[in-house]
């Protein structure tokens, strides 16, 4: 698996001007493959190719676009096992996650937006009766709201899911008639090239899809500031999102940003603790905590605080940490050596801040691999950095509260982030009442499950805009109004 990957620009597989860099398996620390390092000019060339292809592609019929997306899904499904193996090698995901949450979700999203390409883009508005005046004679004016493609979209994807995240950007953007320049995360870009190859085989016209990668910051910057780019769709850290937003603002480029999260999980005294513990425990299991939607702040009523900590500690004890390819492994490695050190530094910081390390806190002795033990920090307060900052690893901080739902809401909302929060309570009316008061783009009531047609995005520093379901089609479109005399 150490072949040299080439860039995909203008329908051609081309040699990268910057050579290649190694993609490392987080579990074995072996080389998975050699990813191409694009030059700034090659990124600009990709954006120009997308611009040249935009006119013809945007004028194709919805059925043509739907057919290509559907064929691409068929091809991805055909090679499912190979794709899952590569995704696992690049990202360190467990076998179940690589298959079920990465490749399978990626395929499903192409299927969803093959249907989405056929959704209506025109909405008739009620006619308006106008009196005679400076704008003309009296009369009835009809109106139509039409969704038009934005143009060239740069899709910058996250490392935690090299299939589902790119598919969630590329498929709806193409369905709406946009063309794309995809800049994958530098840690696991090879899967995205597989996606591009499937689209090429499915018959996507030259220049409609372009993929450029690189470990150098210059590649991502070029993908944002390229003059031919009309919109940037980014998933990643808030700090990087802020920098992208500054560049986009200067050129008035559209933005769709899914940024950081520090999900608050409010657990009331009447909650089903086993259910709450299982939900919050997903922080450890899914992507080894490398997921922005994870409930990493548990805000627990004092009456059940000790029982909650005891149950969550017991839950962690059954989570096998190790080789993601091995049967029974629940928690695999984090993405890199540097990120492991970052997560470990936060655990040490928590100790210094006065948190109690109830579980975890030590590096698993597995020889090779970037492993972090699932860690539970108790006796936390809202002013601690481990409570306020996104760690992006298998770490949960527990904050007790003594009062009523007002105190719980205040603690949950005392954050720069607002992506997805959670409420556990036996009183469903209260749970929904509290959910409406949480300043987050989504709230799970007695569940960490998702409805994949519901809008997804964040309040505050967790992002700008919404996608998923039909909302993704809206995100990659501009509204145009057309009026006429009746």
Kinemage of the C-alpha trace (Angstrom):
@kinemage 1
@onewidth
@group {chain A} dominant
@subgroup {mainchain}
@vectorlist {calphas} color= white
{ca unk a 1} P 0.000 0.000 0.000
{ca unk a 2} L 2.996 2.306 -0.468
{ca unk a 3} L 2.229 3.380 -4.035
{ca unk a 4} L 2.504 7.055 -4.907
{ca unk a 5} L -0.905 8.690 -5.194
{ca unk a 6} L -1.393 11.383 -7.825
{ca unk a 7} L -3.555 14.506 -7.731
{ca unk a 8} L -6.886 14.602 -9.589
{ca unk a 9} L -7.190 17.875 -11.506
{ca unk a 10} L -9.362 18.633 -14.515
{ca unk a 11} L -10.151 14.970 -15.065
{ca unk a 12} L -6.469 13.976 -15.139
{ca unk a 13} L -4.306 12.157 -12.607
{ca unk a 14} L -1.228 14.365 -12.412
{ca unk a 15} L 2.100 14.287 -10.589
{ca unk a 16} L 2.316 16.614 -7.580
{ca unk a 17} L 4.773 19.479 -7.833
{ca unk a 18} L 5.728 19.081 -4.180
{ca unk a 19} L 6.474 15.369 -4.255
{ca unk a 20} L 4.915 13.006 -1.737
{ca unk a 21} L 4.641 12.583 2.019
{ca unk a 22} L 3.978 9.521 4.137
{ca unk a 23} L 0.545 8.636 5.495
{ca unk a 24} L 1.020 6.790 8.797
{ca unk a 25} L -1.177 4.062 10.279
{ca unk a 26} L -1.979 5.308 13.828
{ca unk a 27} L -2.143 1.735 15.142
{ca unk a 28} L 1.023 0.212 13.682
{ca unk a 29} L 2.962 3.425 12.933
{ca unk a 30} L 3.763 1.916 9.524
{ca unk a 31} L 3.491 3.736 6.201
{ca unk a 32} L 0.067 3.280 4.602
{ca unk a 33} L 0.859 5.108 1.385
{ca unk a 34} L 2.430 8.170 -0.166
{ca unk a 35} L 0.122 11.148 -0.534
{ca unk a 36} L 0.720 13.898 -3.097
{ca unk a 37} L 1.829 17.374 -2.043
{ca unk a 38} L 0.249 19.913 -4.373
{ca unk a 39} L 1.732 23.303 -5.140
{ca unk a 40} L -0.267 26.510 -4.783
{ca unk a 41} L -0.428 26.761 -8.563
{ca unk a 42} L -1.818 23.241 -8.863
{ca unk a 43} L -4.569 24.156 -6.395
{ca unk a 44} L -5.348 27.232 -8.475
{ca unk a 45} L -5.378 25.032 -11.585
{ca unk a 46} L -7.892 22.751 -9.893
{ca unk a 47} L -10.131 25.723 -9.074
{ca unk a 48} L -9.843 26.954 -12.676
{ca unk a 49} L -10.778 23.502 -13.972
{ca unk a 50} L -13.802 23.538 -11.679
{ca unk a 51} L -14.740 27.012 -12.952
{ca unk a 52} L -14.521 25.886 -16.580
{ca unk a 53} L -16.678 22.843 -15.835
{ca unk a 54} L -19.278 24.716 -13.810
{ca unk a 55} L -21.309 26.112 -16.690
{ca unk a 56} L -21.933 22.815 -18.494
{ca unk a 57} L -22.408 20.828 -15.256
{ca unk a 58} L -24.867 23.326 -13.778
{ca unk a 59} L -26.962 23.029 -16.930
{ca unk a 60} L -27.201 19.228 -16.834
{ca unk a 61} L -30.583 17.863 -15.911
{ca unk a 62} L -31.231 16.748 -12.349
{ca unk a 63} L -31.705 13.196 -13.660
{ca unk a 64} L -28.237 13.213 -15.226
{ca unk a 65} L -26.641 14.343 -11.986
{ca unk a 66} L -28.698 11.829 -10.006
{ca unk a 67} L -27.624 8.961 -12.265
{ca unk a 68} L -23.916 9.776 -11.870
{ca unk a 69} L -24.176 9.992 -8.069
{ca unk a 70} L -26.073 6.700 -7.971
{ca unk a 71} L -23.494 4.959 -10.183
{ca unk a 72} L -20.707 6.324 -7.992
{ca unk a 73} L -22.423 4.821 -4.939
{ca unk a 74} L -22.632 1.471 -6.752
{ca unk a 75} L -18.903 1.560 -7.497
{ca unk a 76} L -18.022 2.526 -3.928
{ca unk a 77} L -20.174 -0.337 -2.655
{ca unk a 78} L -18.556 -2.753 -5.095
{ca unk a 79} L -15.124 -2.068 -3.603
{ca unk a 80} L -16.447 -1.727 -0.041
{ca unk a 81} L -13.998 -4.104 1.658
{ca unk a 82} L -10.904 -2.493 0.127
{ca unk a 83} L -12.185 0.981 0.991
{ca unk a 84} L -12.835 -0.010 4.606
{ca unk a 85} L -9.363 -1.517 4.916
{ca unk a 86} L -7.743 1.680 3.648
{ca unk a 87} L -9.924 3.929 5.824
{ca unk a 88} L -8.996 1.880 8.867
{ca unk a 89} L -5.292 2.018 8.036
{ca unk a 90} L -5.352 5.785 7.545
{ca unk a 91} L -7.570 6.791 10.465
{ca unk a 92} L -7.022 4.074 13.070
{ca unk a 93} L -10.755 3.383 13.278
{ca unk a 94} L -11.985 0.051 14.604
{ca unk a 95} L -13.287 -2.427 12.032
{ca unk a 96} L -16.902 -1.740 12.897
{ca unk a 97} L -16.423 2.003 12.674
{ca unk a 98} L -14.459 1.873 9.414
{ca unk a 99} L -17.131 -0.256 7.793
{ca unk a 100} L -20.334 0.968 9.380
{ca unk a 101} L -19.665 4.608 10.200
{ca unk a 102} L -17.149 5.577 7.534
{ca unk a 103} L -17.525 3.787 4.197
{ca unk a 104} L -21.154 2.715 4.636
{ca unk a 105} L -22.227 6.234 5.589
{ca unk a 106} L -20.237 7.645 2.672
{ca unk a 107} L -22.064 5.360 0.239
{ca unk a 108} L -25.409 6.162 1.868
{ca unk a 109} L -24.823 9.868 1.443
{ca unk a 110} L -24.199 9.493 -2.272
{ca unk a 111} L -27.455 7.519 -2.487
{ca unk a 112} L -29.273 10.206 -0.500
{ca unk a 113} L -28.126 13.020 -2.757
{ca unk a 114} L -28.760 11.033 -5.909
{ca unk a 115} L -32.373 11.358 -4.728
{ca unk a 116} L -31.701 14.901 -3.566
{ca unk a 117} L -30.759 15.988 -7.078
{ca unk a 118} L -34.410 15.350 -8.001
{ca unk a 119} L -35.870 17.494 -5.216
{ca unk a 120} L -37.739 20.610 -6.429
{ca unk a 121} L -35.659 23.771 -6.625
{ca unk a 122} L -38.563 26.126 -7.406
{ca unk a 123} L -41.177 27.434 -5.003
{ca unk a 124} L -44.135 29.482 -6.179
{ca unk a 125} L -44.942 32.448 -3.938
{ca unk a 126} L -48.386 34.053 -3.447
{ca unk a 127} L -49.081 36.798 -6.004
{ca unk a 128} L -48.911 40.375 -4.780
{ca unk a 129} L -51.386 43.108 -5.734
{ca unk a 130} L -49.563 46.405 -6.319
{ca unk a 131} L -51.158 49.844 -6.402
{ca unk a 132} L -50.186 52.240 -9.167
{ca unk a 133} L -47.148 54.309 -8.298
{ca unk a 134} L -43.619 55.298 -9.266
{ca unk a 135} L -42.776 51.635 -10.006
{ca unk a 136} L -45.526 51.285 -12.622
{ca unk a 137} L -49.192 50.602 -13.167
{ca unk a 138} L -51.424 48.796 -10.749
{ca unk a 139} L -51.403 45.066 -11.229
{ca unk a 140} L -50.723 41.618 -9.904
{ca unk a 141} L -47.092 40.475 -9.670
{ca unk a 142} L -46.199 36.791 -9.530
{ca unk a 143} L -43.027 35.471 -7.940
{ca unk a 144} L -40.898 32.367 -7.917
{ca unk a 145} L -38.061 31.488 -5.522
{ca unk a 146} L -35.446 29.371 -7.317
{ca unk a 147} L -32.430 27.622 -5.803
{ca unk a 148} L -29.354 28.041 -8.006
{ca unk a 149} L -25.928 26.412 -7.528
{ca unk a 150} L -23.336 28.619 -5.836
{ca unk a 151} L -20.526 27.805 -8.290
{ca unk a 152} L -17.114 26.390 -7.375
{ca unk a 153} L -17.035 24.943 -3.859
{ca unk a 154} L -13.877 24.118 -1.940
{ca unk a 155} L -14.528 21.195 0.406
{ca unk a 156} L -11.979 20.940 3.235
{ca unk a 157} L -12.569 17.727 5.144
{ca unk a 158} L -11.792 16.424 8.627
{ca unk a 159} L -9.456 13.562 9.518
{ca unk a 160} L -11.845 11.713 11.819
{ca unk a 161} L -13.979 10.336 8.992
{ca unk a 162} L -12.323 10.169 5.550
{ca unk a 163} L -15.515 8.859 3.890
{ca unk a 164} L -18.649 10.218 5.543
{ca unk a 165} L -17.380 13.785 5.901
{ca unk a 166} L -16.219 14.264 2.283
{ca unk a 167} L -19.341 12.504 0.978
{ca unk a 168} L -21.515 14.840 3.045
{ca unk a 169} L -19.978 17.783 1.219
{ca unk a 170} L -19.265 16.513 -2.284
{ca unk a 171} L -22.527 14.671 -2.933
{ca unk a 172} L -24.983 17.509 -2.114
{ca unk a 173} L -22.748 20.088 -3.788
{ca unk a 174} L -22.718 18.052 -7.013
{ca unk a 175} L -26.437 17.292 -6.737
{ca unk a 176} L -27.159 21.034 -6.739
{ca unk a 177} L -25.023 21.569 -9.859
{ca unk a 178} L -21.859 22.923 -8.228
{ca unk a 179} L -18.338 21.814 -9.073
{ca unk a 180} L -15.831 21.024 -6.320
{ca unk a 181} L -12.214 21.234 -5.260
{ca unk a 182} L -11.678 18.786 -2.407
{ca unk a 183} L -8.818 19.364 0.002
{ca unk a 184} L -8.672 16.281 2.279
{ca unk a 185} L -7.202 16.250 5.770
{ca unk a 186} L -3.448 15.623 5.458
{ca unk a 187} L -3.542 12.663 7.871
{ca unk a 188} L -5.849 10.437 5.770
{ca unk a 189} L -6.310 11.756 2.212
{ca unk a 190} L -5.997 8.491 0.294
{ca unk a 191} L -9.631 7.471 0.840
{ca unk a 192} L -10.801 10.704 -0.772
{ca unk a 193} L -8.855 9.857 -3.913
{ca unk a 194} L -10.719 6.529 -3.967
{ca unk a 195} L -13.957 8.516 -3.886
{ca unk a 196} L -12.766 10.644 -6.797
{ca unk a 197} L -11.840 7.517 -8.773
{ca unk a 198} L -15.350 6.143 -8.225
{ca unk a 199} L -16.875 9.399 -9.488
{ca unk a 200} L -14.588 9.340 -12.522
{ca unk a 201} L -15.645 5.774 -13.303
{ca unk a 202} L -19.281 6.780 -12.824
{ca unk a 203} L -18.916 9.320 -15.621
{ca unk a 204} L -18.549 12.661 -13.864
{ca unk a 205} L -17.352 15.166 -16.494
{ca unk a 206} L -13.794 16.460 -16.467
{ca unk a 207} L -13.191 19.251 -13.973
{ca unk a 208} L -16.407 18.742 -12.006
{ca unk a 209} L -14.502 16.989 -9.210
{ca unk a 210} L -10.898 17.838 -8.314
{ca unk a 211} L -8.822 16.577 -5.382
{ca unk a 212} L -5.657 18.265 -4.144
{ca unk a 213} L -3.840 17.319 -0.966
{ca unk a 214} L -0.859 18.357 1.048
{ca unk a 215} L 0.646 18.447 4.508
{ca unk a 216} L 1.745 22.035 3.955
{ca unk a 217} L -0.561 24.795 5.195
{ca unk a 218} L -0.083 26.557 1.852
{ca unk a 219} L -2.264 23.961 0.092
{ca unk a 220} L -5.266 24.646 2.300
{ca unk a 221} L -4.758 28.396 2.073
{ca unk a 222} L -4.702 28.215 -1.715
{ca unk a 223} L -7.903 26.166 -1.740
{ca unk a 224} L -9.594 28.979 0.199
{ca unk a 225} L -8.149 32.085 -1.471
{ca unk a 226} L -8.217 30.820 -5.078
{ca unk a 227} L -9.994 33.517 -7.112
{ca unk a 228} L -12.199 30.942 -8.864
{ca unk a 229} L -13.663 29.604 -5.594
{ca unk a 230} L -17.135 30.891 -4.686
{ca unk a 231} L -17.742 28.982 -1.450
{ca unk a 232} L -15.766 27.135 1.211
{ca unk a 233} L -17.210 24.203 3.145
{ca unk a 234} L -14.976 23.352 6.087
{ca unk a 235} L -15.031 20.822 8.914
{ca unk a 236} L -12.360 21.210 11.555
{ca unk a 237} L -11.178 23.307 14.452
{ca unk a 238} L -12.654 26.660 15.382
{ca unk a 239} L -9.239 28.330 15.158
{ca unk a 240} L -8.746 27.261 11.537
{ca unk a 241} L -12.374 28.092 10.748
{ca unk a 242} L -11.867 31.629 12.001
{ca unk a 243} L -8.885 32.101 9.695
{ca unk a 244} L -10.843 30.724 6.751
{ca unk a 245} L -13.740 33.031 7.601
{ca unk a 246} L -11.451 36.061 7.490
{ca unk a 247} L -10.262 35.181 3.989
{ca unk a 248} L -13.772 34.404 2.777
{ca unk a 249} L -15.068 37.653 4.232
{ca unk a 250} L -12.621 39.739 2.230
{ca unk a 251} L -13.884 38.213 -1.023
{ca unk a 252} L -17.526 37.742 0.123
{ca unk a 253} L -17.296 33.992 -0.418
{ca unk a 254} L -20.050 31.840 0.947
{ca unk a 255} L -19.171 29.682 3.970
{ca unk a 256} L -20.404 26.491 5.559
{ca unk a 257} L -18.490 25.775 8.759
{ca unk a 258} L -18.753 22.802 11.095
{ca unk a 259} L -16.291 23.652 13.839
{ca unk a 260} L -15.402 22.606 17.359
{ca unk a 261} L -17.672 21.240 20.044
{ca unk a 262} L -17.737 20.648 23.778
{ca unk a 263} L -21.039 18.847 24.115
{ca unk a 264} L -22.806 19.304 27.454
{ca unk a 265} L -24.698 16.264 28.728
{ca unk a 266} L -27.137 17.381 31.428
{ca unk a 267} L -28.097 14.485 33.716
{ca unk a 268} L -30.967 15.169 36.125
{ca unk a 269} L -31.648 13.261 39.303
{ca unk a 270} L -34.517 11.305 37.751
{ca unk a 271} L -32.503 10.181 34.710
{ca unk a 272} L -32.002 6.574 33.686
{ca unk a 273} L -28.338 6.475 34.671
{ca unk a 274} L -27.535 3.333 32.702
{ca unk a 275} L -28.916 4.985 29.567
{ca unk a 276} L -27.033 8.208 30.260
{ca unk a 277} L -23.762 6.382 30.965
{ca unk a 278} L -24.073 4.350 27.753
{ca unk a 279} L -24.701 7.525 25.766
{ca unk a 280} L -21.889 9.531 27.303
{ca unk a 281} L -19.605 6.510 27.026
{ca unk a 282} L -19.758 6.834 23.236
{ca unk a 283} L -17.200 9.607 23.671
{ca unk a 284} L -14.626 6.916 24.271
{ca unk a 285} L -15.800 4.442 21.665
{ca unk a 286} L -16.419 6.484 18.525
{ca unk a 287} L -13.185 7.590 16.852
{ca unk a 288} L -11.449 7.464 20.256
{ca unk a 289} L -13.163 10.675 21.254
{ca unk a 290} L -12.143 12.447 18.041
{ca unk a 291} L -15.639 13.627 17.264
{ca unk a 292} L -17.032 17.127 17.739
{ca unk a 293} L -20.504 15.870 18.679
{ca unk a 294} L -19.273 13.845 21.659
{ca unk a 295} L -20.869 14.549 25.064
{ca unk a 296} L -17.599 15.425 26.785
{ca unk a 297} L -19.021 17.626 29.574
{ca unk a 298} L -21.286 15.669 31.903
{ca unk a 299} L -23.267 18.086 34.090
{ca unk a 300} L -24.746 15.813 36.737
{ca unk a 301} L -27.138 16.541 39.601
{ca unk a 302} L -25.523 16.035 42.981
{ca unk a 303} L -28.183 13.514 44.052
{ca unk a 304} L -26.943 10.997 41.470
{ca unk a 305} L -23.389 12.279 41.019
{ca unk a 306} L -21.580 9.512 42.925
{ca unk a 307} L -23.672 6.772 41.312
{ca unk a 308} L -23.083 8.267 37.871
{ca unk a 309} L -19.292 8.418 38.319
{ca unk a 310} L -19.254 4.850 39.630
{ca unk a 311} L -21.306 3.538 36.705
{ca unk a 312} L -19.265 5.407 34.080
{ca unk a 313} L -16.042 4.122 35.659
{ca unk a 314} L -17.402 0.591 35.412
{ca unk a 315} L -18.444 1.209 31.812
{ca unk a 316} L -14.913 2.250 30.893
{ca unk a 317} L -13.499 -0.919 32.433
{ca unk a 318} L -15.183 -3.002 29.738
{ca unk a 319} L -13.794 -0.898 26.873
{ca unk a 320} L -10.919 -2.819 25.339
{ca unk a 321} L -8.174 -0.518 24.064
{ca unk a 322} L -5.916 -1.848 21.352
{ca unk a 323} L -5.407 -2.870 17.748
{ca unk a 324} L -8.456 -1.631 15.848
{ca unk a 325} L -8.298 -4.723 13.631
{ca unk a 326} L -8.559 -7.118 16.579
{ca unk a 327} L -11.875 -8.630 17.535
{ca unk a 328} L -13.387 -7.007 20.589
{ca unk a 329} L -11.456 -3.753 20.396
{ca unk a 330} L -13.653 -0.801 21.307
{ca unk a 331} L -11.143 2.047 21.504
{ca unk a 332} L -8.423 2.369 18.892
{ca unk a 333} L -5.624 4.945 18.607
{ca unk a 334} L -5.887 8.673 18.077
{ca unk a 335} L -4.757 10.014 14.738
{ca unk a 336} L -1.103 10.879 15.421
{ca unk a 337} L 1.741 11.017 17.893
{ca unk a 338} L 1.342 14.777 18.211
{ca unk a 339} L -2.358 14.515 18.944
{ca unk a 340} L -1.758 11.827 21.570
{ca unk a 341} L 0.628 14.199 23.316
{ca unk a 342} L -1.964 16.971 23.127
{ca unk a 343} L -4.665 14.823 24.734
{ca unk a 344} L -2.266 13.620 27.432
{ca unk a 345} L -1.271 17.202 28.193
{ca unk a 346} L -4.913 18.051 28.846
{ca unk a 347} L -5.268 15.145 31.272
{ca unk a 348} L -2.201 16.380 33.147
{ca unk a 349} L -3.618 19.899 33.063
{ca unk a 350} L -6.838 18.571 34.604
{ca unk a 351} L -4.841 17.091 37.484
{ca unk a 352} L -3.126 20.432 38.080
{ca unk a 353} L -6.465 22.237 37.967
{ca unk a 354} L -7.817 20.022 40.733
{ca unk a 355} L -9.809 17.422 38.818
{ca unk a 356} L -9.755 13.837 40.068
{ca unk a 357} L -8.608 11.280 37.496
{ca unk a 358} L -11.050 8.489 38.287
{ca unk a 359} L -10.152 6.298 35.316
{ca unk a 360} L -7.477 6.363 32.657
{ca unk a 361} L -4.813 9.002 32.717
{ca unk a 362} L -1.990 6.609 31.849
{ca unk a 363} L -0.696 5.690 28.407
{ca unk a 364} L -1.636 2.099 27.495
{ca unk a 365} L 1.432 -0.124 27.201
{ca unk a 366} L 0.858 -1.540 23.722
{ca unk a 367} L 4.287 -1.115 22.172
{ca unk a 368} L 3.344 0.726 19.012
{ca unk a 369} L 0.435 2.953 18.147
{ca unk a 370} L -0.890 6.303 19.329
{ca unk a 371} L -3.160 5.052 22.099
{ca unk a 372} L -4.822 7.061 24.856
{ca unk a 373} L -6.670 5.355 27.695
{ca unk a 374} L -10.341 6.352 28.085
{ca unk a 375} L -10.189 8.942 30.844
{ca unk a 376} L -12.772 10.187 33.337
{ca unk a 377} L -12.167 13.463 35.181
{ca unk a 378} L -14.406 14.022 38.200
{ca unk a 379} L -14.823 16.936 40.646
{ca unk a 380} L -14.539 19.438 37.821
{ca unk a 381} L -15.739 23.036 37.758
{ca unk a 382} L -16.769 25.167 34.829
{ca unk a 383} L -13.720 27.411 35.044
{ca unk a 384} L -11.273 24.557 34.322
{ca unk a 385} L -9.691 24.471 30.866
{ca unk a 386} L -10.432 20.750 30.589
{ca unk a 387} L -14.118 21.686 30.838
{ca unk a 388} L -14.001 24.741 28.586
{ca unk a 389} L -11.661 23.671 25.765
{ca unk a 390} L -12.125 21.002 23.121
{ca unk a 391} L -9.737 18.118 23.832
{ca unk a 392} L -10.854 15.931 20.906
{ca unk a 393} L -9.902 12.695 22.594
{ca unk a 394} L -11.387 10.001 24.851
{ca unk a 395} L -11.807 12.282 27.876
{ca unk a 396} L -15.003 13.152 29.775
{ca unk a 397} L -15.142 15.813 32.490
{ca unk a 398} L -17.909 15.599 35.103
{ca unk a 399} L -19.296 18.779 36.682
{ca unk a 400} L -21.815 18.479 39.573
{ca unk a 401} L -24.738 20.842 40.111
{ca unk a 402} L -26.949 21.183 43.178
{ca unk a 403} L -29.827 23.356 42.072
{ca unk a 404} L -32.666 23.235 39.579
{ca unk a 405} L -32.784 23.231 35.804
{ca unk a 406} L -31.841 26.929 35.705
{ca unk a 407} L -28.433 26.101 37.168
{ca unk a 408} L -27.987 23.157 34.804
{ca unk a 409} L -28.845 25.305 31.771
{ca unk a 410} L -26.510 28.077 32.920
{ca unk a 411} L -23.616 25.634 33.277
{ca unk a 412} L -24.315 24.021 29.903
{ca unk a 413} L -24.560 27.370 28.115
{ca unk a 414} L -21.404 28.722 29.746
{ca unk a 415} L -19.268 27.730 26.770
{ca unk a 416} L -17.867 29.205 23.577
{ca unk a 417} L -19.216 26.152 21.774
{ca unk a 418} L -22.724 25.086 20.872
{ca unk a 419} L -22.783 22.155 18.468
{ca unk a 420} L -24.755 19.323 20.086
{ca unk a 421} L -25.867 19.066 23.713
{ca unk a 422} L -27.786 16.308 25.496
{ca unk a 423} L -30.403 16.017 28.240
{ca unk a 424} L -31.218 12.935 30.288
{ca unk a 425} L -34.328 13.038 32.464
{ca unk a 426} L -37.268 10.800 33.325
{ca unk a 427} L -39.507 13.856 33.008
{ca unk a 428} L -39.845 14.200 29.243
{ca unk a 429} L -41.625 17.544 29.485
{ca unk a 430} L -38.737 18.975 31.485
{ca unk a 431} L -36.184 17.420 29.127
{ca unk a 432} L -37.769 19.125 26.123
{ca unk a 433} L -38.151 22.387 28.043
{ca unk a 434} L -34.463 22.354 28.894
{ca unk a 435} L -33.526 21.357 25.342
{ca unk a 436} L -35.196 24.489 24.005
{ca unk a 437} L -33.100 26.617 26.362
{ca unk a 438} L -29.733 25.136 25.387
{ca unk a 439} L -27.714 27.274 23.004
{ca unk a 440} L -26.713 24.461 20.681
{ca unk a 441} L -27.470 23.598 17.084
{ca unk a 442} L -28.805 20.200 18.139
{ca unk a 443} L -29.992 18.577 21.355
{ca unk a 444} L -30.398 14.869 22.058
{ca unk a 445} L -33.136 14.040 24.567
{ca unk a 446} L -32.335 10.740 26.304
{ca unk a 447} L -30.275 9.689 23.283
{ca unk a 448} L -27.033 10.328 21.425
{ca unk a 449} L -28.655 9.140 18.207
{ca unk a 450} L -29.022 11.312 15.133
{ca unk a 451} L -31.820 11.889 12.654
{ca unk a 452} L -29.992 12.148 9.348
{ca unk a 453} L -32.610 14.447 7.831
{ca unk a 454} L -32.428 16.976 10.690
{ca unk a 455} L -30.369 20.151 10.185
{ca unk a 456} L -26.823 19.890 11.522
{ca unk a 457} L -24.601 22.753 12.589
{ca unk a 458} L -23.617 24.893 15.533
{ca unk a 459} L -24.320 28.016 17.528
{ca unk a 460} L -21.570 30.382 18.638
{ca unk a 461} L -18.035 29.213 17.768
{ca unk a 462} L -19.249 25.789 16.669
{ca unk a 463} L -19.967 26.908 13.151
{ca unk a 464} L -21.911 28.765 10.501
{ca unk a 465} L -24.765 27.297 8.474
{ca unk a 466} L -26.556 23.945 8.423
{ca unk a 467} L -26.299 20.792 6.359
{ca unk a 468} L -27.532 17.151 6.313
{ca unk a 469} L -30.703 16.038 4.530
{ca unk a 470} L -32.303 18.628 2.308
{ca unk a 471} L -30.603 21.336 4.371
{ca unk a 472} L -27.317 20.394 2.703
{ca unk a 473} L -28.862 21.032 -0.701
{ca unk a 474} L -29.945 24.445 0.539
{ca unk a 475} L -26.455 25.120 1.943
{ca unk a 476} L -24.864 24.601 -1.480
{ca unk a 477} L -27.319 26.868 -3.287
{ca unk a 478} L -28.185 30.513 -3.717
{ca unk a 479} L -31.776 31.759 -3.693
{ca unk a 480} L -32.870 33.676 -6.770
{ca unk a 481} L -36.235 35.425 -7.102
{ca unk a 482} L -38.008 35.775 -10.419
{ca unk a 483} L -41.039 38.087 -10.707
{ca unk a 484} L -43.451 38.845 -13.552
{ca unk a 485} L -46.668 40.765 -14.175
{ca unk a 486} L -49.814 38.688 -13.752
